[in-house]
Amino acid sequence: MSTVDPRRWWALVVLAAAQFMVIMDTSIIGVALPEMQRDLGFSQGDLQWVFNAYVIAFGGLLLLGGRLSDLLGARRVFAGGWVVLIAGSVVAAAASTAWVEVVGRAVQGVGGALIAPASMTLLMMLFGHNPKELGKALALYGAAAPAGGTAGVFLGGVFTEWASWPWVFIIYVPIGIATLAATGLLPAVAPSRGAVDVLGAASVTAGLALAVFAVVRAPEVGWGATQTVLELLGAAVLLTLFLVVQKSVKTPLMPLRVWRTPGLGVSNLAMTLLGAAWIPMWYFLNLYLQQVLGYGAFASGAALLPMTGLLMVFMTLITARLLGRFGAKPLISGGLFVLAAGLVWLAAVEPSGTFVVDVLPASLVAATGMSLAYIPAMMSAISGVPQEQAGLASGIVNTTYQVGSALGLAALTALATSQGADQIGNLPALTDGFSAAFIGAAAIAAAGGLLTAALMRGRPASPGAEEPSTANSASVNA
């Protein structure tokens, strides 16, 4: 019989902080993008690669990170991931050209892909013995992700305004060292024997990267151009190869039988569309604040701080309670619809707009939708699988969110550029482009809400969710 780790809640602090920092790494560069663009020579269209290089490496290698956690031991992979993340941060901070910056961001993504699945494996080891404790732990761990994503926007503004943009990467060095020092709180995991599905990892990562590259380049070369068609076909072939490999090898990264789990497919579809709507929203909102309203880096980050506060309060105090009362389906579907409503409101931005009228209320509505949908979708994806596959399910749901983020940003950047978002200094044209991106993101979120409502069964179980008669505030605030 396994013993309960008396330090498990302190260990959860380390794991949640790691999740917060890994996801923050996707957003902390947002406010710094205009200065990075000027210093490193990025075009408006290519600027998104500062974000997508991280997301592609992160999303494409998450499943490999989960497999390495099984083979080498989760604590060892967790620590190794931080070493890689620190190295990538140093490269990104020292970059003097655009391509070096992209390489540094990709290395950071590799580190994140090792940290995230190892964290979930360790969390399940610490709390899997008690469904009620597991529910509390997952709620806090889940809240760390979107909170980190939004907090990164504010902190990026602080560093960019008061220091310089390289500090959005330098900050990960001391944080990484402190996290490595705290790994002693985490349970040791014995390594196991087995093989690594190198072909599977290479094919899914290359397929994702090629698909995003094709979508990014399509506005310049044409959607019907031979180059675009061949790139998209190549991506389809690589992703098909990944599925074939998963079916044929003895130790696949993603055993296809896991998709027989009720609700897993719909939950991951919802997470894909949630990422495809949410990440482009903050990306273009940052650009609107700085390039249209003329905000500095700090002011732009501070303008989005109310979203951070709302996300934290909602996810830690409200969403888990609602999940126990109503189940996942209405929260995921309803949250996506609320997010869509906030995005439609944002689409009404004006060249002469103001933060109080054009940004604040709409951004809070959008953040409410995100707060309602994210944790229920994550828990729904994990709750139906056996405990020994929780790490795999977590890797899949994180992968789909990151894939959705990358493809959504690529597609909506193409849409925004076609509507004038590349005309720096032309405020009406920039506003039209950003508005088009918000409308596109709203359509994606609304589609997610409709599909969830139509396809998800009843009320999928959520680990540790309590019934209304026994729910209390302590149950979601361990």
Summary of the structure (lengths in Angstrom):
residues: 478
radius of gyration: 20.9
end to end distance: 24.4
largest distance: 67.0
contacts: 1880
relative contact order: 0.14
helix: 79%
strand: 0%
